[in-house]
Amino acid sequence: MCTILAWLGEHPRYPLIIAANRDEYEDRASSGPQVLSETPLVVGGRDDLAGGTWLAISERGFICAVANRKGAGAHDPSKRSRGALVFELARAQNVAGARLLIESHDARSYNPFILAAADAQGGFAAHGGARGLDVALLNGGAHAITNWDLDSDVAPKAVRAKSIARSFDPSRSGDPDELARRLHEILRDHAAGPGGLGGGLCVHRPESRYGTRSAWIVMVSARPDESRAYYIEGHPCDSELSDVTHLLRGTIGGGVKR
């Protein structure tokens, strides 16, 4: 996951809103939204190569998502799966439990990462790399995570993502479907430069078979049973938005209880 936008306390009905694009190589096998755990109920996509997930949503109204982190150490394919870490934390009781859990791990046993974990009350961004773990609080307001530190200004994409997040007012939409459509428009963002190198959130790099593979939009209510989830398979700029809230309800197609 290479762009994670978050709004905390910016909407009267949904105190946590996440809109996130996953950028990945086209030949890395993965599966779309599904139930990853029955108890507690955890929903997310699945990395079919290494296991785990890039974004997971718990029935408790708790979201975990991960992005690769640049400038924090070299990539080592022998290290543990960051996606497995996301899945492990998503099964925690709450944000405090997730923080205790990640602090019990040696961050250097994973390739460099930024992991965001939040619920309706708040959250944190955990930065892992060669120097170990650093945790920053996710306070109220708009935030952006790309492949650098939380709300970073070190690269064009980081600057653009933060500007987009801070200029977006989620409270303008009371209807969740309307809000999802507006967030979808954000995730379609392109910028000048080949393949999105100018900082666009929707990345196209066909020459290296790399780009935005999918996207999530999640709205967490103070009452978890009122939360909403939407998914986009493929580039957000040319793919449709699908309502997958039924997975959070433990139902199939919105009807039959599991």
C-alpha positions as CSV (number, residue, x, y, z in Angstrom):
1,M,0.0,0.0,0.0
2,C,1.7,3.2,-1.1
3,T,-0.9,6.0,-0.3
4,I,-2.9,6.0,2.9
5,L,-5.0,9.1,3.5
6,A,-6.7,9.4,6.9
7,W,-9.2,11.8,8.4
8,L,-9.8,11.7,12.2
9,G,-12.7,13.6,13.8
10,E,-13.5,15.4,10.5
11,H,-17.0,13.9,10.0
12,P,-20.0,13.8,12.4
13,R,-21.0,10.3,11.6
14,Y,-17.6,8.7,10.7
15,P,-14.8,9.8,13.0
16,L,-12.3,7.8,11.1
17,I,-12.1,7.7,7.3
18,I,-9.4,6.0,5.3
19,A,-8.8,6.2,1.5
20,A,-5.9,4.1,0.3
21,N,-4.3,3.1,-3.0
22,R,-2.1,-0.1,-3.2
23,D,0.8,0.2,-5.6
24,E,2.4,-3.1,-6.5
25,Y,4.1,-5.1,-9.3
26,E,1.5,-6.7,-11.6
27,D,2.9,-10.2,-11.4
28,R,2.6,-10.3,-7.6
29,A,-0.4,-12.6,-7.0
30,S,-3.2,-11.3,-4.7
31,S,-6.9,-11.7,-4.0
32,G,-9.6,-9.2,-3.3
33,P,-11.8,-8.5,-0.3
34,Q,-12.5,-11.6,1.8
35,V,-12.8,-12.7,5.4
36,L,-9.3,-13.2,6.8
37,S,-10.4,-14.2,10.3
38,E,-13.7,-15.3,11.7
39,T,-12.9,-14.5,15.4
40,P,-12.6,-11.6,15.6
41,L,-14.0,-10.9,12.1
42,V,-11.3,-9.3,10.0
43,V,-11.7,-8.3,6.4
44,G,-9.1,-7.5,3.8
45,G,-7.4,-8.4,0.6
46,R,-4.8,-11.2,0.6
47,D,-1.2,-11.3,-0.6
48,D,-1.1,-14.8,-2.2
49,L,2.7,-14.8,-2.4
50,A,3.8,-14.1,1.1
51,G,0.5,-14.3,3.0
52,G,-0.9,-11.5,5.1
53,T,-2.6,-8.3,3.8
54,W,-1.9,-4.7,3.0
55,L,-5.0,-3.4,4.7
56,A,-7.3,-5.1,7.2
57,I,-10.6,-4.0,8.9
58,S,-11.8,-5.5,12.1
59,E,-15.4,-5.8,13.2
60,R,-14.3,-3.8,16.2
61,G,-14.0,-0.7,14.0
62,F,-10.2,-1.0,13.9
63,I,-8.1,-0.5,10.7
64,C,-4.5,-1.5,10.0
65,A,-2.6,-0.6,6.7
66,V,1.0,-0.8,5.6
67,A,3.2,1.0,3.1
68,N,6.8,0.3,2.1
69,R,9.2,2.9,3.6
70,K,12.0,4.4,1.6
71,G,15.3,5.6,3.0
72,A,15.2,3.4,6.1
73,G,17.3,0.4,5.0
74,A,17.8,-2.0,2.1
75,H,15.2,-4.5,1.0
76,D,16.0,-8.1,2.1
77,P,13.7,-10.8,0.7
78,S,14.6,-13.2,3.5
79,K,12.9,-11.0,6.1
80,R,9.5,-11.5,7.6
81,S,6.3,-10.5,5.8
82,R,5.0,-7.0,6.6
83,G,1.6,-8.2,5.5
84,A,1.6,-10.8,8.2
85,L,2.3,-8.1,10.7
86,V,-0.8,-6.1,9.5
87,F,-3.0,-9.2,9.9
88,E,-1.6,-9.9,13.4
89,L,-2.3,-6.3,14.6
90,A,-5.7,-6.2,13.1
91,R,-6.8,-9.0,15.4
92,A,-5.9,-6.9,18.5
93,Q,-8.6,-5.8,20.9
94,N,-8.0,-2.1,20.2
95,V,-5.4,0.5,19.2
96,A,-3.6,0.3,22.6
97,G,-3.3,-3.5,22.2
98,A,-2.0,-3.1,18.7
99,R,0.7,-0.7,19.8
100,L,1.8,-3.0,22.6
101,L,2.0,-5.8,20.1
102,I,4.1,-4.0,17.5
103,E,6.4,-2.7,20.2
104,S,7.0,-6.3,21.2
105,H,8.4,-7.1,17.7
106,D,11.9,-6.3,16.4
107,A,11.1,-3.9,13.6
108,R,14.5,-4.8,12.0
109,S,13.3,-8.3,11.3
110,Y,11.0,-6.8,8.6
111,N,11.8,-4.8,5.6
112,P,11.3,-1.0,6.2
113,F,7.6,-0.1,6.7
114,I,5.1,2.4,7.9
115,L,2.1,0.8,9.5
116,A,-1.0,2.9,10.4
117,A,-3.4,1.6,13.0
118,A,-6.5,3.6,14.0
119,D,-10.1,3.4,15.2
120,A,-12.8,6.1,15.9
121,Q,-10.8,7.4,19.0
122,G,-7.4,7.8,17.3
123,G,-4.4,5.8,16.3
124,F,-0.7,5.7,15.5
125,A,1.8,5.4,12.7
126,A,4.7,2.9,13.4
127,H,7.9,3.5,11.4
128,G,10.1,0.5,11.1
129,G,13.5,0.3,9.6
130,A,17.2,-0.4,10.1
131,R,17.3,1.8,13.2
132,G,14.3,0.0,14.8
133,L,10.8,1.3,15.6
134,D,9.5,4.8,16.0
135,V,5.8,5.5,16.8
136,A,4.0,8.7,16.1
137,L,0.4,9.5,17.3
138,L,-2.3,10.0,14.7
139,N,-4.2,12.9,16.2
140,G,-7.3,14.6,14.9
141,G,-7.3,16.1,11.4
142,A,-6.1,15.0,8.0
143,H,-3.0,12.8,7.5
144,A,-1.1,11.3,4.6
145,I,1.3,8.3,4.5
146,T,3.1,7.4,1.3
147,N,6.5,5.7,1.2
148,W,8.0,8.2,3.7
149,D,7.3,9.2,7.3
150,L,3.9,10.3,8.4
151,D,2.9,13.7,6.8
152,S,6.3,13.9,5.2
153,D,7.4,16.7,2.8
154,V,10.5,14.9,1.4
155,A,9.1,13.9,-2.0
156,P,6.5,15.3,-4.6
157,K,4.1,12.5,-3.9
158,A,4.2,12.9,-0.2
159,V,3.6,16.7,-0.5
160,R,0.8,16.2,-3.0
161,A,-0.9,13.5,-0.8
162,K,-0.8,15.7,2.3
163,S,-2.2,18.7,0.4
164,I,-5.0,16.6,-1.1
165,A,-5.9,15.2,2.3
166,R,-5.9,18.6,4.0
167,S,-7.9,20.3,1.3
168,F,-10.7,17.6,1.4
169,D,-13.7,18.2,3.6
170,P,-15.4,14.9,4.3
171,S,-18.2,16.6,6.3
172,R,-19.7,18.0,3.1
173,S,-21.2,14.6,2.5
174,G,-23.8,13.1,4.8
175,D,-24.6,10.1,2.6
176,P,-21.8,7.4,2.7
177,D,-22.2,6.5,-1.0
178,E,-21.7,10.2,-2.0
179,L,-18.7,10.4,0.3
180,A,-17.3,7.3,-1.2
181,R,-17.6,8.7,-4.7
182,R,-15.8,11.9,-3.7
183,L,-13.0,9.9,-2.1
184,H,-12.8,7.7,-5.3
185,E,-12.2,10.9,-7.2
186,I,-9.2,11.7,-5.0
187,L,-7.7,8.3,-5.5
188,R,-8.0,8.8,-9.3
189,D,-5.5,11.7,-9.0
190,H,-2.8,12.0,-11.7
191,A,0.1,14.4,-11.8
192,A,2.5,15.6,-14.5
193,G,5.4,13.3,-15.2
194,P,5.7,9.8,-16.7
195,G,4.0,7.0,-14.8
196,G,2.9,9.3,-12.0
197,L,6.4,10.3,-11.1
198,G,5.2,13.9,-10.7
199,G,3.4,12.8,-7.5
200,G,0.0,11.5,-8.6
201,L,-1.8,9.0,-6.3
202,C,-2.9,6.7,-9.2
203,V,0.3,5.3,-10.6
204,H,0.8,3.9,-14.1
205,R,4.2,2.4,-15.0
206,P,3.6,-0.2,-17.7
207,E,7.2,-0.3,-18.7
208,S,8.1,-1.9,-15.3
209,R,4.7,-3.6,-14.9
210,Y,4.0,-1.6,-11.8
211,G,1.2,0.6,-10.7
212,T,-1.9,1.1,-8.6
213,R,-3.5,-2.4,-8.3
214,S,-6.4,-1.7,-6.0
215,A,-7.9,0.7,-3.5
216,W,-9.9,0.8,-0.3
217,I,-12.3,3.4,1.2
218,V,-13.4,2.8,4.7
219,M,-15.6,4.9,7.0
220,V,-15.6,3.9,10.7
221,S,-18.5,4.9,12.8
222,A,-18.5,5.3,16.6
223,R,-20.8,2.2,16.4
224,P,-18.8,-0.4,14.4
225,D,-22.0,-2.0,13.1
226,E,-22.6,1.2,11.1
227,S,-19.2,1.3,9.5
228,R,-18.9,1.2,5.7
229,A,-16.3,-0.3,3.3
230,Y,-15.7,0.1,-0.4
231,Y,-13.2,-1.5,-2.7
232,I,-11.7,-0.8,-6.2
233,E,-10.0,-3.5,-8.2
234,G,-7.5,-2.0,-10.6
235,H,-6.5,1.6,-11.3
236,P,-9.0,3.9,-9.6
237,C,-9.0,6.1,-12.7
238,D,-10.7,3.5,-14.8
239,S,-12.3,1.1,-12.4
240,E,-15.6,1.0,-10.6
241,L,-16.3,1.4,-6.9
242,S,-17.8,-1.7,-5.1
243,D,-19.6,-1.6,-1.8
244,V,-18.2,-4.5,0.3
245,T,-19.8,-3.5,3.6
246,H,-21.6,-6.8,3.8
247,L,-18.2,-8.5,4.6
248,L,-18.0,-6.4,7.8
249,R,-21.4,-7.6,8.8
250,G,-20.4,-11.2,8.5
251,T,-22.9,-11.7,5.7
252,I,-22.6,-13.0,2.1
253,G,-23.8,-10.5,-0.5
254,G,-25.4,-8.5,2.3
255,G,-27.9,-11.2,3.2
256,V,-27.0,-14.5,4.8
257,K,-25.2,-14.5,8.1
258,R,-22.0,-16.6,8.2
